[in-house]
Amino acid sequence: APTTATIKANNQVAKQLNLADQQDFIDARRGLIASPKDLQIPSSVDPLKNVWDMKAYDFIEGEAPASVNPSLWRQAKLNNIQGLFEVTPGIYQIRGFDLSNMTLIKGDSGWIIIDTMTSKETARYAYDFAMKHLAERYPNTTNVSAILFTHSHVDHFGGVLGIVNQQDIERKKIPIIAPAGFIEEATSENIVAGTAMLRRAAYMYGKNLERNEYGHVGTGLGKSPAFGEVSITKPTVLIDRTPTNLSIDGVNFKFQYTPESEAPAEFTFYLPDYKAFGGAELVSRNMHNLYTLRGAKVRDALKWSGYIEEARNIFGNADIYFGSHHWPMWGQQNIQKFLKQQRDTYKFIHDQSVRRINKGMTPGEIAEDITLPTSLSQEFYNREYYGTVKHNARAIYQAYLGWYDGNPAHLDPLPDPQRAAAYVDLAGGSENVLARAQKAFDEDNYRWTAELLNHLVSVEPKNMNARELLARTYDQLGYQAESGPWRDVYLTGALELRQGTPNVGVDLAAAKDMLLQTPVSNFFDTLAVRLKSENATNKDSRIVINFTDLNERYLLWIENSVLHHRLVNDSQSAEEKSNATLNLTHAMFVDLLVGEIDFKRMLLSKESKVEGSTLGLISFFRLFEKPNPSFGIVLPDE
């Protein structure tokens, strides 16, 4: 249960903010055409499971319980408002069917789709729902005339093949419009370090938490994303400059290219005929992440702020704003204020972090010291529902100076397990540490309690008293968090301390459609980081993989305990001679990677053929390890 200190902290938040302000609720409900009742969307792989379940969030109503930050509760209530909405005649949004929105713009011959959600299941359901309710207004108009991907994050493109299949895209020549660099960024971000990112994403989005007042209530950006089948299709038109003017199915678009802002590849756009600004995720109704807790490259705060100012000027006539998340905004004055406030939030964090960097302050000191001015912090759309000042300030430090804070003691510290053991010993053993931690907990000093117990649990992972007290500590930190991801991280940590590390990771087979579009060289980069270097010492192994359907051959070789690869032609030079050649299709190779077939079945298949030494081929692949998708985070791996 929430402690007295947690109740007091949450009450203090309620006093600081005008939580009774109803304007956001009015805007979030404006233009509602239809809303599904008890929306549950089943998985296409396992119909007994839902990839999306809004019914699970029915508990979010009324006043905030003591176990949820009241500001986050307000945002969660707003994100519970779901359905098909008319932004203005001709522009419609489907919200609350996935973490992100799908926007539909009526063109001359069909529908222009802006972003296609995370999964094929949610996208298909949402599109069918929209067509059902728009049929009276636009009879006999259900076809897709164009698809726009605003940026390279999976919750904005993953559902595309649920709306239209690849054959129809090619046959009907449906334009697929995306920012330059889209396919490279969309397919690479989670590939090389994908195992770690997906494991951490389960923490960030509360994947395994119950949906209730003691668990997941939302991400701030929306609800937890749909964990279903994801897909992608290659763009046919790339936006690489500002401005780029296009007429798409009779609708005029003016694009702004905004790379290295919220995503490595991103654009926004303006619809002059509607005076409407499609802000993608350049702006949102929350503070966003300069560094995302699942792990990704740090985003450029200065560029981000600059792009918002650019949009404010070049799209200054906008009377309507709509984005990839949350609900729209109407009124030129409101939109201009919103853009200024978001612009200055990122620039303030950047400038004041760098100011403190140049004073010699460390990342932790900077994070503790920076506070947004009241003029920024009192706006609900700048609140820390997703990103926070603290971890964004650390991101600024990382972007400029990296991991090292300049202190020699931190240049080559002991590894965490050794340091933890030394601290427990210094404190006089585990009983003393536990007693000190209990004292800190009773004094409501939860951050210090977590610090102490993290060392103890690392040394004694079977110490259930320590684990339970640490779990209770994470409960309180989660209950107080205004950030949805912070809450989910703390509460997932508490869950795993009580129940243990889950033995099931993310199913890569759900991403098969996306992996089929991923450049082959990316997979070899992934293979390189799985090489067991200790077993590859003095190895001179060479194989060729020939993709029979792509007409591409790759030489893979190990040198100095490093895996290399390169594209080769049919006639090998002496330098390119290999121990074996594996002939197979690209699709079979992906099946092998996602675990739908094993190595033995692949070798016995009629669709593959080995030339040269089969034993040499097996020996080569034995040098690589299978990553653990459920490695320990709050508990050490056994």
KABELTA-V815259 format. One record per run of one state. SS is the DSSP state (alpha for helix, beta for strand, coil for the rest). FROM is the first residue (numbers start at 0). TO is the last residue. If there is no record, write none. Layout:
SS,FROM,TO ; SS,FROM,TO
This chain:
coil,0,2 ; alpha,3,15 ; coil,16,21 ; alpha,22,28 ; coil,29,30 ; beta,31,33 ; coil,34,38 ; beta,39,41 ; coil,42,48 ; beta,49,52 ; coil,53,53 ; alpha,54,56 ; coil,57,68 ; alpha,69,78 ; coil,79,81 ; beta,82,87 ; coil,88,89 ; beta,90,94 ; coil,95,100 ; beta,101,105 ; coil,106,109 ; beta,110,113 ; coil,114,118 ; alpha,119,133 ; coil,134,142 ; beta,143,148 ; coil,149,149 ; beta,150,150 ; coil,151,152 ; alpha,153,155 ; coil,156,158 ; alpha,159,162 ; coil,163,164 ; alpha,165,170 ; coil,171,173 ; beta,174,178 ; coil,179,180 ; alpha,181,187 ; coil,188,192 ; alpha,193,203 ; coil,204,235 ; beta,236,238 ; coil,239,242 ; beta,243,247 ; coil,248,249 ; beta,250,256 ; coil,257,264 ; beta,265,270 ; coil,271,274 ; beta,275,277 ; coil,278,299 ; alpha,300,313 ; coil,314,318 ; beta,319,321 ; coil,322,327 ; beta,328,329 ; coil,330,330 ; alpha,331,356 ; coil,357,361 ; alpha,362,368 ; coil,369,372 ; alpha,373,376 ; coil,377,378 ; alpha,379,381 ; coil,382,387 ; alpha,388,400 ; coil,401,406 ; alpha,407,409 ; coil,410,414 ; alpha,415,425 ; coil,426,428 ; alpha,429,441 ; coil,442,444 ; alpha,445,458 ; coil,459,462 ; alpha,463,479 ; coil,480,482 ; alpha,483,498 ; coil,499,506 ; alpha,507,514 ; coil,515,518 ; alpha,519,527 ; coil,528,529 ; beta,530,530 ; coil,531,531 ; alpha,532,534 ; coil,535,540 ; beta,541,546 ; coil,547,550 ; beta,551,558 ; coil,559,560 ; beta,561,567 ; coil,568,572 ; alpha,573,575 ; coil,576,578 ; beta,579,583 ; coil,584,584 ; alpha,585,593 ; coil,594,597 ; alpha,598,603 ; coil,604,607 ; beta,608,611 ; coil,612,612 ; alpha,613,620 ; coil,621,622 ; beta,623,623 ; coil,624,637
